[in-house]
C-alpha cells in the first residue's frame, strides 16, 4: 500500500472508509424491505443478494489492495462481462423475436446466424444492457491505462465485445448511460485540467438541491421527465403511478420481493396489469422496496462515490481508476430510465464489483478526503429524508397512512372468503387510516385508501364519501379521480361518473369489462350503469348498445319462482 496521495487531506478520513460505510448502510436498508413486505420469504431472497453484494465489495477491496490482485480482480470482471456479451451475440436470433431497432436487430441476426441454440440463459435485452454498461467502462479504462500490452489488449477486446453487445441489445437507456459516462471521463481526462474545490462543492450542492426539490414538489420530478423524453416517453405514466405508491407508504415502501405488480394494479391503476413488475427508475424502485432508508442510503452512496472519484482524480490515479467510476456513473444514469435489477436482483453484482474496485484503488493509493467532503453522504441522507417527509405533509398522518397501506397490502394478499387474517388486517388498516385522518382530516392517501377498501367490500356510498374527500383535496390525482368515478358508477350518479372519467384514456373499454363482470354476478343494475357510462364516453359502440338492451330486458324479467315445499 502506498502513502497518502497528492492533493488529499492527510488528516481527513480515508476515502475507502467512507465508501465502506455508505455501502454497508445501503445493504442494511434491505432489512426495511423484508420487514415491510407481505411475503417476507420472497423479500429475504432479495436481501440475501444484497448481502452477497456487500460481501463481494469487501472481498474485492481486500484482495485488490495488493498486487497482483489489483489487476486480476478487474480483469476477471471484464472477462465475465465479455463472456456474457459473447453468449448474447451468438444466441441473439434464438432469444429475440421483436425488433426494437431494425438496424441493430438485423446485426444481431447476422452475428448469431451460424450458432446453434444453447438455452443455458435467456436474458431480456434490457438485462444484457444493464449487466454490461458499467463493465464496458471498466474495460475501456483498463485498455487506456497503464499495464502490459497483453493485458491492455485483452481489456480492449473485452470492451469491444461488450460495446457490441450493448449496441445489439437496443437498450437505449444503456446507450445513453455509456455515452454520458464516456463523455464525463473524456472531459476529466483533458490535458492540464484541474478540479477546483469550488466546482466540486457547487456540483454536490446543486445535486442535493435537485434531489430535495424533486422530493418536495408534487407530480413527476423533472429528472424523471427528462429521462423519459430521452428514452421512453410512455414511462411517464408508470412513474406517475409508482409515485402514488411512494406517497402512500413514504417511510417503509411496499416491501421487497415481487410486490410491485400487485400493488400497482390494486392501488394505482385499479385494473390488473401483471406485466408491469417494476417502476423503471432505480431510485423510485429502491424507495418502494427499501423505504425511505433505502432511498437515503442510495443517494448517500452516490455522494460517497462522487467524493471518492473526485479525490482519486485529484490524486491522478489514471485511466484504470477512471474506468471504475465511469462504470458506476453509467449505472446511475441508466437507473434514471430503467431498473432491471429490481426484478433480476443478481444485476446488482456488477455495481458491487465496481464499488469494490473503486475502494481498492483509493485504498491502495492512500487517498483521503477533505473533512467537508466526508460529510457529504450523511448530509445528503438527512436532506433526502427531510425533503421526503416535508413533501408528504403532516408527519403523524403520513406515518399512520403508511402503516395502513402495509396492513391493506397484507389483507389483500389473503383469501378474504376463507382466511380470517384478511379481516383482521383490514381492521388494522382502517384503524390506521382513521388515526391518520385525526392528524389531518384532509389526508389524501388515507382517504383514497379507505375508499378503495370500501369499494372492495361493496360499501359504495362510504367509498364515494371518502374518495370525494380525497378528490377535493387533489383533483388532479389520476387514481383518486378514477376510483371516485367508479364509485359514482356503482352508486348510480352517472353524470358525476362521466365528468370524472371522461379525461381518462381507455375508460370505455374498462367499463365494458366491468359491465360484463357485474352481469356475470347477477348485479344487473350496476352492469347497466357501467355500460351506459361507457356509451356516454364513446357513443359509437353498437355491441354495447345491444348489451344494454339485453341487460335491461333481463332486469325487467320477473324472477323464476323456486320449488314449493
N, C-alpha and C positions, 0 to 999 in steps of 0.2 A: 504494500500500500504506500502511496506517495504522500508527500507532505501537503500542506494546505495549498490550494490552487491560487494562482494570482487573481487579484480582483475580489476575493472573498473577504469576509469579516472573520479574522482568526478567533474572535471571541463569540461569534454567533453560533447557533446550533448547526449541526451537520445537516446538509440537505437531505441525506438518506434517512435520517431520523424523522424529519418532518414528513417525508413520504411514507415511511412505515406507519406512523400514527394515523395518517389520512387513510391509508389502505385498510388498516385494522378497523377504523370507525366505519368505513364503507361495508366491509364484510359483516361487522356486528349488526348493522342496520337490518340485515336479513332476519334477525330474531323477531323484529316487529312484524314482518311479513308472515311468519309462522304463527304468532300469537293471534293476528287478526283474521287469518284465513279460516273459512268454514271447513275446508278439507285440509287439516294440518299435516296429513301424511304426504299429500302432493306438495305442500309448501315446504316440508322438510327436505324433499329431494332437491328443490332449488337452493335451499340453504347449504346443503352438502356440497353443491357445485361451487357456491361462493367460498365456502371454507376451503375447498380444494384449491381454488384460485389464490386465496391468501397464502396457503402453504407453498404453492408454486412460485409466487412472488418471493417468498422468503428463501426458498432453495436456490433460485436463480441469483438472488442478491448475494447469498453466502458464497456460492461457488464462483460467481462472476467477478468477485473482487480480486481473484488471483489468476495468474497465468497457469495453464493455457485456457482455463475455463472461461475467461473473459471473452475469448474469441469462439470457443466451441459452443457455448450455450446459444448465442445469437445465430451462429451458423446452423445449428440444429433446427431452430425455429424457422429460418429461411427455407431450408431444405424441406421441412414439413409442409410449409405453405406451397412450395413449388410442386411437391408430390400431389397435394390436393388439387392444385390447378391443372396438372397434367391429367389426372384422372377425369376431372370435369371436361377438359377439352377433348379427350379421346372418347368420352361417353356421351357427348352432348346430344347427338341425334337420338339416343336411347332415353334421355332424360327430359328433353324439352320439345314440346309439340307446338306451342303457341309462340309466335314471333312478336316480341315486344318492339324490337327494332329490326327491320327486314335485312339490313346490311350485316349486322352482327350475327343474326340468325343464319344467314347464308354462309358466313365464315365458319360458324360453329358446325354446321352440317358438313362443310367441306373438310374441316380438320378431323372430324370424327368418322368420316366415311368408311375407312378400312377396318375400324376397330370393332370387335365383337362385343356384345352386351355382357357386362360383368355382374351387375346387380349388387355389388357389395355396399354401395352407398347411393342414395337417391336424393341429393340435396335440391332445394329450390334455388333458382338463380340468385335471389337476394341473399340467401345463406352463403353462397360462394363469395359474393361481393363483400359481405360483412366479414367473412373469415380472412380475406386477403388484403383488404385496403390498408390495414395497419402494418402487416408483414411486408408488403411490397415496398413501403417507405423504408423500413428497416434494411431490407436487402439493397435498395438503391444507395442508402447511406454507406453501407459496408463496401459496395463496389467503388464508391468515390473516395473512401477513406484510406488511411494508411494500412499497410499489410502486404503480405506476399502477393505476387502476381496471380498465383493459382487460386488463393482464397478470394481475391477481388474478382477474378474471372468467374468463379463459381457463384459468388453473390450476384454478379451482373446477370448471369444466366438465369438464376432463380428469380431475380427481379423481372426479367423479360417474360418469363413464363407466367408469373403471377399477373403482370400487367396485361398480358394477352387474355388470361382467364377473366380478369375484371371487365375488359372490353367485351368479350363474348357473352358474359353474364347479362349484359344490358341493364345492369343495376345503375340507374342514373344517380342515385344517392352516393354510390361508391365512386362513380366518375367525378362528381363534384367534390367529394371529400379528398380524393387523391390530388386533384388539381389544386385545391386550396392549400393542402399540406406541402405540395411541391413548390408552389409559389412562395409560401412563407419561408421554407428552407432556403430557396434561392435568394430571397431578399436579405435574409440574415447572413448569407454567405458572401455578400458583396464585399469586394476589397476595401479595406480602410474603414469598415463600418464599426461603430461602437453603439452600445445600447445605453443611453444616459438613464440614470435612475429616475429622472423626472418623467421620461417616456414610460418606463415600466409602471411607475405609480399611477400615471394618467390612464394607461390601458386597464390596469386592475380596477381602479376606481370606476371607470366607465362600465366595465363588465359587471361590477357589483350593482351599480345603479340601474343597469338594464335589467338584471335579474329581479331586483327589488320592484322596479316599476311594472314588470310583467306580472309579478305575483299580486300586486295591489290592484292593477287595472282590471276592469271587467272584460269579458269576451276572450277571444283567442289572442294570445300575445303576438306582438309584431314579428318576433323572430320565428315563430311557427308559421305565420302567414308568408313570410319571405321564403322559408324553406319549402312551403307548399307550392308557391308560384315558380320556384326554380325547378322543382321536381315533379310533384304530383298535386295539382290543384284540387283534385277530388278528395284529398285527405283532410281538407279544411273541415268538412262535416264530421269526420272521425275525431279530429282534435276537439271540436266543439262538444261533442257528446262525451268524450273522455274527460274533459274538464268539468262536465256536470258531475261525473262520479267523484272527481277530486274534491269538488266543493261540498259534496255530500259527506265525505269522510276525509277531511284535510289532515287530521292528526295521524291516523293509522293507515289510511288507504283501505283497499278492499281485501288485501292479503295476497300473498304469493301463491303460486300454483297456476291452475287453469281457471281462474275466476273471471277473467275479463269478459269473455264472450257472453256468459250468463248474466253478469251484472249490466253490461252494455245493453243487451236485449231487454232485460226486465225493468231497468230503472232509467234508461236514457232514450233508446229507440222505441220502446214499447211495442216491439214486434220481434219475432225470433230471427236473428241473423247469425247463425253459428260460425260463419267463415271469418268474421272479424274477431280475431283472437288476441290482438294487442293494439296499443294506441298509436303505433308508428312514430313515436317520439320517445327517445330514451329517458329523458328527464321525467316526462309525464308517466311513463311506464314504471319507473322507479318509485315515483311518488305514490302511484296506485298500489304497487306491490310491497314496498317497504315503508310507506307512510312518510310523514314529514322528516323523520330521522334519515331515511334513505335519500330524499331529495337534498337535504342539507349536507349529508356526507358526500354525495356526488359532486356538488359544486365546491365543497371544501377540498376534495381530492383534485378537482380541476385546478383550483388555486395553488395547491401544493405542487402539482406537476408543472404549472406555468412558472412558479418561482424557481424550481429546480432547473427547468430548461433555460431560463434567462441567466441564472447563476453559472450554469455549465457553459453557456455561450460566452459569457464574460471571461470565463477561465480558458476559453479557446480549446475545448475538448475535441473539436473536429467533426468530420462527417459521420463517423460511426455513432457518436452521441446524437448528432443532428437527425439521423435517420430514425432513432428511437423516439425522440419527442415528436417528430413529424408524423410517425405512425400513430401515436396517441392523439395528436390533433386530428388526423383523418377519422379516427373512430368517433371523436366528439362531434365533428362536423356531420358525419353520416348519421349520427344519432339525432340530428335535428329533423330528419325526414323519414327515418326508419328505425326499427328496434328489434331486429330478428332475434337478438339474444334473449328477449322476453319469452319467446316460445322455444328456442333452441338454446338452453342455458349453457351448453358447452361452448357457445360462441364467445363467452366471457373470457375463455382461456387465453386467446391472443392478447387481450387487454392486460391481463395479469402478467403474462410473459413480458410484455413491453414495460410495464411498471417495474418489474424485477430487473430488467436490463438497464433501465434508466437509473434505478437506485444503485446498481452495481457500478455503473460508470462514475456517478458523482462520489460514491464511497471510495472507489479505487484511487481517485484523484484528490481526495480530501476536500471536496467542495463544501463550503459553509455558506449559510445565508445571512444577510444582514438581519438584525433582530426584527426590524419592522416587517420584512418580507415573511419571516417565520410566523408572524401573527395573522397573515392573510387568510389561511384556512379557517381558523376559528372565527375570525371577523365575518367572513363570507357565510359561514354556517349560521351565525347568530342573525345576520342580516336577512338571510333567506327565511329563517323561522319567523322572525318578527314581521316581515312583509307578508308572509303567507297567512299568518294569524290575523294581521290587521286587515287584509283584504277580505276576510271571511265575515267580519262583523263581531258581534258580542261573543266573547270567548266562551262563556258558560253555555250559550245557545249552540254554538258550533260544536262544543265537546259532547253535549248530550245528543245532538242530531247525529254526530259521528257514531256514538255508541248505538244509537237506534238503528242506523243504517247497517251496522255489523249484525245486530240481532235480526233485522229483517232479512239479511242475506242468509243467516242460518235457518230462519223459518222457511224460506223458500227452497232451501236445499232438502227439506224433509217432505215426505208424502203427507199432505195435510189431511187426507182421508183416514189414514191409519196410524200415523206416528204422533203420539201426544207431545213430543218435543216441539213440533211445529207450533201448536197453540201456545206453549209456554214461551217460545222465542218471540212469537208475535206479541204476546202481552208485555214482554220485556221491551220490545221495540216501541210499542205505543207509550209505555211509561216514560221512556227516554225522550220521545218526541214531545210529550206533554211537559216534561221538565224544560226542554229547550224553549217551548213557547212561553213558559213562565219567565224565562230570562228575556225573551224577545218575542212578543206576540206576533210579529210580522216576519219571523224567520222563514225564508222561502224554502230551503231544503227540508226543514221539519214539516211544514205544511204540505209540500209536494209529496214527501214520502208517506205521510199519514193518508193523503188522498189516494196514493197507489195501493196502500193496504186496504182502504175501503173499497176501491174498485175490485181488488182481488177477492174480497169476501162478499161482494154483492150489495154493499151498503152505498147505493149510488147517490142518495141525497146528501149523506155525510161527505162522500167523495167530492161532490160538486161544491160543498161549502168550503172544504179545506183547499181544494185546487183553485177555487175562485179567489181565496185569500192569497195564495201563492202567486197567481197570475196578476193580481192588482199590485203586488209588491214588485214584480218583474215581468211586465207584459211582453218583453222580447225573448223570454226564455222558451226555447222551442219545445222542450219536453213538457214543461208546465202547460203550454198552450195546447199541445196535442192531448195530454191527459184530461185537461179541463174540457176540451171539445168532445172527447169520448164520453165523459161523464154527462155532458149535456145531451148527447145522443141517447144514453140509457135512461135519462130522466125525462125524455120527451121534449126538451127545449131545442127544437130543431133549428130555429132561427139563430140562436146563440151558437149552436154547433157549426152551422155554415159559416158564420162570421169568424169563428176561431180557426176552423180547419181549411178555409179557402186558400190561405197563403202557403200551406204545407204541401210540398210535392208528393205525388203518389197516394194521396189520402183516399181518392175514389176507389182504387184497387184494394186498399186495406179495408175500407168499409164494406166492400163486396165480400171479402173473405170473412169479416165479422158477421155479415148478414147470413151467409151460408152456415157458419158455425152456430149462431144463435138458433137458426131454424132447425138444425140437427138436434138441438137440445129441447125443442118444443117451445122456445121463447119467441113466439111469432111476432108479438108487438115490437120487441127490440130488433128483430130481424128486419121487419118492415121499416122501422125508423132508420137503421143503418143504410138500407138500400135507398130510401128517399133522400137522405143527405148526400149519398154518392151521386144520385141523379141531379141534384141541385148544384153539385160541384162540376159534374161533367154530364150534361144532358144527353149527349149522343151515345147512349148505351142501350140499344134495343133489347139485348138479352136481360139487362137489369130491369127494364120496364116490364118485360114478361114475368120476371121473377117476382116483382112487387104485386102484379095482378094475381099470380098464383098464390102467394102468401096471404093476400087479402081474402081470397076465396076460402083458403084453408082456415083463416081466422074466423070467418063467418059461419063455417060449417059447425053444426051442433056436435058436441062430443058424443061418442058412441056409448050407449048405456052398457054397463057391465052386467054380468050374470047375477040373477037374484038368488038369494039363499033359499 
